Every structure is written in C-alpha cells, then in structure tokens.
Amino acid sequence: MVEDYPQYYEGLRFELQPRVTLDNAPDVATAEKLLKQNKYDAVLLDLSLPPTHSMQEGLGLAEKLSARDDGSRDDRARGAPIIILTSKDTDAALLKKLMTWRVSMIHKDDRPSGADVEAAIRLALRGYFLLSRLPAGDLPDLAASIGASSKNPFSERDFAIFTRLAEDGLTNQQIAYRLGLKEDAVKKGVQRIFRAINAASRAEAVRWWFEHKDELGRG
C-alpha cells in the first residue's frame, strides 16, 4: 500500500487481517524501494502523495508500474494489479487514463470497508478492473455473483493476441501484421495479458496458456 495518512493505513490493515497482509510506503520513493525488494500480489495506491501532494505523484507511479513490459526478473511489481484508493475528484480524463492502463479505482468518500477492498483485490487478480465511483458495500456481492464461472479475463482482441503468441509463437510485430493492428497496440495487449495472469515473461505466458486454455471457453 502507498498511503501517507497512517491512520487510514492502520485502519485498513486491521480490517484486512489475517486474510490480507499489507506493507505500507508513505511516498513514491519508498514504494519503489519496497517493490524492488519484495514480490506483491497487488498495489493499493493513494494519488495525493508527498512531496507535492498532487495527483501527479500517484498517477506517475501508476503509469510507471502499468507500463512495465521488459520481462526483467528484478522487476517484482510486474503483473501486480493496481487499485487506486483516493478522495480526489474524478473526471473523464482521469478515468480514460485508468481505463488505458487497466488500473482500478475505489473512492474513499464511499467509505469502502476492508471487505470491499479485499473483494476488489480478488477481482483485480482475476483480470477485472473497477472504476470509481463504486457503491460502498456492493463489492463483496459483485465478486460472489461473478464467481468461478468467469474464467476468461481477456477481451476479444487480447484473446486473439494471446492465441497467436502462445499457439504460433509469433513476435509482437508478426501478431500485428496477422491481426491488422499497430505494433504498439499489440505490445499493450501483451502487457494486459501478463498482468491478468501474473506472468513475468512470454515463456511463463505460454505455459499458462497451455495449462488453462481449456477453461477459457473460446475456440
């Protein structure tokens, strides 16, 4: 968790124990240090952070983490879904950024409980992303209603990209040519796939594909 308000962190940590364990960083620099040292399943991120206490601090870290696609084994934040917890006002430009990055957001003014945050984490780990403003108290029921039947976290385009990456062993350039897409669009699709399955490399993604493709429900 990246949160400079210790009371909020401590309260959420207490509600999530023992099911979810939180570390906390009060600023971006400390967060980046922790992310290099540890492997985390998810990142909970405030937007207003030191030293400027502007949204750009949190948004800059969200963009940096969501864009990583170098496959480095030292990049331990790769693949971890990001969930923003903020009290800042939202607008169309912000929501568009988060949709592009597939970064989730929950608004603090909706007073999400520990159960809400835990459900959001579990949904994000299954490949979904959530946008503000979410009605407090509804997330556990949403997670339960989706259940285990929703096993395919990929859009139609990303599923096509994943198929050609895994089944045909194509490069991003070759996939782009085969699907009539820009290479950058394929690269971003591969990033989303890696995050959805928590893969750190194409080899891991291919292995995941052959272990799970029968569960995805598409031919």
KEVO-952951 format. One record per residue (C-alpha): x, y, z. Coordinates in Angstrom, 3 decimals, m for minus. Layout:
+----------+----------+----------+
:       px :       py :       pz :
+----------+----------+----------+
:        X :        Y :        Z :
...
+----------+----------+----------+
//
This chain:
+----------+----------+----------+
:       px :       py :       pz :
+----------+----------+----------+
:    0.000 :    0.000 :    0.000 :
:    1.214 :    3.504 :   m0.815 :
:   m0.522 :    5.835 :    1.657 :
:    0.859 :    8.845 :    3.535 :
:   m2.021 :    9.003 :    6.038 :
:   m1.011 :    6.449 :    8.720 :
:   m4.435 :    6.301 :   10.372 :
:   m6.070 :    5.200 :    7.127 :
:   m3.422 :    2.554 :    6.505 :
:   m3.606 :    1.197 :   10.064 :
:   m7.406 :    1.043 :    9.969 :
:   m7.468 :   m0.812 :    6.665 :
:   m4.652 :   m3.138 :    7.725 :
:   m6.619 :   m4.055 :   10.861 :
:   m9.784 :   m4.802 :    8.845 :
:   m7.930 :   m6.958 :    6.308 :
:   m6.044 :   m9.126 :    8.789 :
:   m5.423 :  m12.025 :    8.680 :
:   m6.678 :  m12.647 :    5.134 :
:   m4.611 :   m9.890 :    3.521 :
:   m1.238 :   m8.645 :    4.756 :
:   m0.232 :   m5.062 :    3.993 :
:    3.114 :   m3.305 :    3.855 :
:    2.959 :    0.465 :    3.553 :
:    5.055 :    3.153 :    1.907 :
:    4.328 :    6.820 :    2.682 :
:    5.733 :    8.122 :   m0.605 :
:    6.693 :    7.084 :   m4.127 :
:   10.414 :    6.673 :   m3.424 :
:    9.772 :    4.281 :   m0.521 :
:    7.190 :    2.419 :   m2.606 :
:    9.640 :    1.860 :   m5.446 :
:   12.232 :    0.586 :   m2.962 :
:    9.770 :   m1.893 :   m1.432 :
:    8.596 :   m3.054 :   m4.856 :
:   12.168 :   m3.847 :   m5.843 :
:   12.783 :   m5.792 :   m2.642 :
:    9.535 :   m7.771 :   m2.405 :
:    7.006 :   m9.626 :   m4.539 :
:    3.466 :   m8.305 :   m4.029 :
:    0.166 :   m9.649 :   m5.311 :
:   m1.353 :   m6.166 :   m5.693 :
:   m0.641 :   m2.484 :   m5.120 :
:   m3.078 :   m0.212 :   m3.266 :
:   m2.208 :    3.346 :   m4.221 :
:   m3.223 :    6.778 :   m2.961 :
:   m2.990 :    9.584 :   m5.524 :
:   m2.101 :   12.530 :   m3.290 :
:    1.415 :   11.762 :   m2.080 :
:    4.496 :   13.661 :   m0.863 :
:    6.349 :   15.767 :   m1.677 :
:    3.868 :   17.765 :   m3.774 :
:    0.666 :   16.108 :   m2.503 :
:   m0.727 :   16.414 :   m6.021 :
:   m2.415 :   13.659 :   m8.025 :
:    0.596 :   13.530 :  m10.319 :
:    2.654 :   11.697 :   m7.686 :
:    0.297 :    8.736 :   m7.534 :
:   m0.613 :    8.821 :  m11.220 :
:    3.047 :    8.848 :  m12.186 :
:    3.697 :    5.699 :  m10.178 :
:    0.552 :    4.016 :  m11.546 :
:    1.602 :    4.740 :  m15.118 :
:    5.151 :    3.559 :  m14.481 :
:    4.045 :    0.265 :  m12.955 :
:    1.332 :   m0.441 :  m15.523 :
:    3.661 :    0.201 :  m18.473 :
:    6.464 :   m2.164 :  m17.490 :
:    6.969 :   m4.902 :  m20.040 :
:   10.667 :   m5.692 :  m20.055 :
:   10.317 :   m9.175 :  m18.543 :
:   13.047 :   m8.405 :  m16.019 :
:   13.207 :  m10.809 :  m13.117 :
:   14.234 :   m7.890 :  m10.906 :
:   11.019 :   m6.025 :  m11.731 :
:    8.941 :   m7.573 :   m8.989 :
:    5.994 :   m5.211 :   m9.431 :
:    5.335 :   m6.579 :  m12.922 :
:    1.978 :   m8.227 :  m13.217 :
:    0.608 :   m6.935 :   m9.904 :
:   m2.779 :   m5.226 :  m10.375 :
:   m3.021 :   m1.636 :   m9.171 :
:   m6.008 :   m0.341 :   m7.203 :
:   m6.162 :    3.375 :   m6.506 :
:   m7.783 :    4.459 :   m3.234 :
:   m8.430 :    8.193 :   m3.447 :
:  m10.583 :   11.012 :   m2.138 :
:   m9.725 :   13.220 :   m5.120 :
:  m12.409 :   14.278 :   m7.569 :
:  m12.563 :   12.221 :  m10.742 :
:  m13.154 :   13.407 :  m14.273 :
:  m13.321 :   11.921 :  m17.758 :
:   m9.618 :   12.499 :  m18.446 :
:   m8.583 :   10.619 :  m15.310 :
:  m10.961 :    7.736 :  m15.963 :
:   m9.675 :    7.474 :  m19.538 :
:   m6.106 :    7.153 :  m18.265 :
:   m7.075 :    4.444 :  m15.813 :
:   m9.008 :    2.534 :  m18.475 :
:   m5.974 :    2.682 :  m20.773 :
:   m3.684 :    1.431 :  m18.028 :
:   m6.313 :   m1.028 :  m16.687 :
:   m5.823 :    0.462 :  m13.232 :
:   m8.748 :    0.126 :  m10.809 :
:  m10.047 :    2.881 :   m8.563 :
:  m12.165 :    2.999 :   m5.407 :
:  m13.246 :    6.333 :   m3.952 :
:  m12.519 :    6.858 :   m0.256 :
:  m15.575 :    9.087 :    0.105 :
:  m17.693 :    5.966 :   m0.470 :
:  m16.115 :    4.640 :    2.743 :
:  m15.128 :    1.216 :    1.429 :
:  m14.757 :   m1.397 :    4.146 :
:  m11.975 :   m3.930 :    4.420 :
:  m14.329 :   m6.459 :    2.816 :
:  m14.844 :   m4.089 :   m0.132 :
:  m11.116 :   m3.637 :   m0.639 :
:  m10.451 :   m7.360 :   m0.288 :
:  m13.120 :   m8.134 :   m2.893 :
:  m11.619 :   m5.526 :   m5.234 :
:   m8.212 :   m7.154 :   m4.885 :
:   m9.622 :  m10.608 :   m5.660 :
:  m11.475 :   m9.271 :   m8.710 :
:   m8.334 :   m7.500 :   m9.949 :
:   m6.299 :  m10.683 :   m9.522 :
:   m8.823 :  m12.439 :  m11.797 :
:   m8.249 :   m9.860 :  m14.539 :
:  m11.072 :   m7.397 :  m13.877 :
:  m10.622 :   m3.719 :  m13.215 :
:  m13.030 :   m1.403 :  m11.413 :
:  m13.667 :    2.308 :  m11.797 :
:  m14.971 :    4.911 :   m9.361 :
:  m17.418 :    5.668 :   m8.112 :
:  m18.365 :    2.340 :   m6.659 :
:  m21.210 :    1.988 :   m4.150 :
:  m19.770 :    1.025 :   m0.787 :
:  m20.830 :   m2.433 :    0.327 :
:  m21.548 :   m3.756 :   m3.154 :
:  m18.153 :   m5.237 :   m3.983 :
:  m18.432 :   m8.497 :   m1.992 :
:  m21.771 :   m9.313 :   m3.651 :
:  m20.318 :   m8.432 :   m7.060 :
:  m17.352 :  m10.741 :   m6.533 :
:  m19.646 :  m13.539 :   m5.357 :
:  m22.039 :  m13.112 :   m8.289 :
:  m19.252 :  m13.323 :  m10.854 :
:  m17.904 :  m16.409 :   m9.127 :
:  m15.696 :  m19.024 :  m10.686 :
:  m17.637 :  m19.166 :  m13.942 :
:  m15.910 :  m16.057 :  m15.326 :
:  m12.618 :  m17.685 :  m16.194 :
:  m11.713 :  m15.630 :  m19.241 :
:  m10.268 :  m12.253 :  m18.218 :
:   m9.384 :  m11.263 :  m21.796 :
:  m11.111 :   m9.042 :  m24.304 :
:  m11.709 :  m10.465 :  m27.764 :
:   m8.652 :   m8.634 :  m29.111 :
:   m6.369 :   m9.698 :  m26.260 :
:   m7.587 :  m13.281 :  m26.593 :
:   m6.611 :  m13.176 :  m30.280 :
:   m3.209 :  m11.741 :  m29.386 :
:   m2.683 :  m14.377 :  m26.694 :
:   m3.665 :  m17.157 :  m29.103 :
:   m1.058 :  m16.130 :  m31.650 :
:    1.586 :  m15.514 :  m29.019 :
:    1.098 :  m18.929 :  m27.414 :
:   m0.103 :  m21.212 :  m30.209 :
:    2.012 :  m19.783 :  m33.037 :
:    4.947 :  m18.314 :  m31.099 :
:    4.720 :  m15.040 :  m33.013 :
:    6.526 :  m11.820 :  m32.134 :
:    4.606 :   m8.602 :  m31.473 :
:    5.435 :   m7.434 :  m34.983 :
:    4.192 :  m10.656 :  m36.528 :
:    0.999 :  m10.588 :  m34.439 :
:    0.358 :   m7.001 :  m35.507 :
:    0.679 :   m7.973 :  m39.184 :
:   m1.532 :  m11.054 :  m38.752 :
:   m4.316 :   m9.155 :  m36.935 :
:   m4.053 :   m5.882 :  m38.828 :
:   m3.103 :   m3.927 :  m35.692 :
:   m0.424 :   m1.418 :  m34.831 :
:    2.566 :   m2.977 :  m33.113 :
:    2.098 :   m0.643 :  m30.127 :
:   m1.475 :   m1.927 :  m29.707 :
:   m0.156 :   m5.491 :  m29.611 :
:    2.512 :   m4.530 :  m27.071 :
:   m0.118 :   m3.017 :  m24.777 :
:   m2.272 :   m6.101 :  m25.226 :
:    0.641 :   m8.316 :  m24.185 :
:    1.140 :   m6.104 :  m21.111 :
:   m2.518 :   m6.559 :  m20.143 :
:   m2.235 :  m10.324 :  m20.648 :
:    0.863 :  m10.509 :  m18.454 :
:   m0.900 :   m8.554 :  m15.699 :
:   m4.037 :  m10.691 :  m15.927 :
:   m2.146 :  m13.958 :  m15.453 :
:    0.734 :  m12.582 :  m13.355 :
:    3.358 :  m13.646 :  m15.878 :
:    6.845 :  m12.154 :  m15.989 :
:    7.836 :  m13.397 :  m19.446 :
:    6.460 :  m14.768 :  m22.709 :
:    7.609 :  m18.243 :  m21.669 :
:    5.518 :  m18.044 :  m18.493 :
:    2.556 :  m16.762 :  m20.508 :
:    2.814 :  m19.661 :  m22.947 :
:    2.957 :  m22.144 :  m20.103 :
:   m0.116 :  m20.534 :  m18.501 :
:   m1.972 :  m20.725 :  m21.830 :
:   m1.497 :  m24.456 :  m22.256 :
:   m2.388 :  m25.102 :  m18.613 :
:   m5.629 :  m23.063 :  m18.759 :
:   m6.803 :  m22.731 :  m22.356 :
:   m9.479 :  m25.415 :  m21.942 :
:  m11.018 :  m23.328 :  m19.140 :
:  m11.333 :  m20.137 :  m21.202 :
:  m14.448 :  m21.196 :  m23.082 :
:  m13.432 :  m19.958 :  m26.534 :
:  m12.349 :  m21.950 :  m29.501 :
+----------+----------+----------+
//
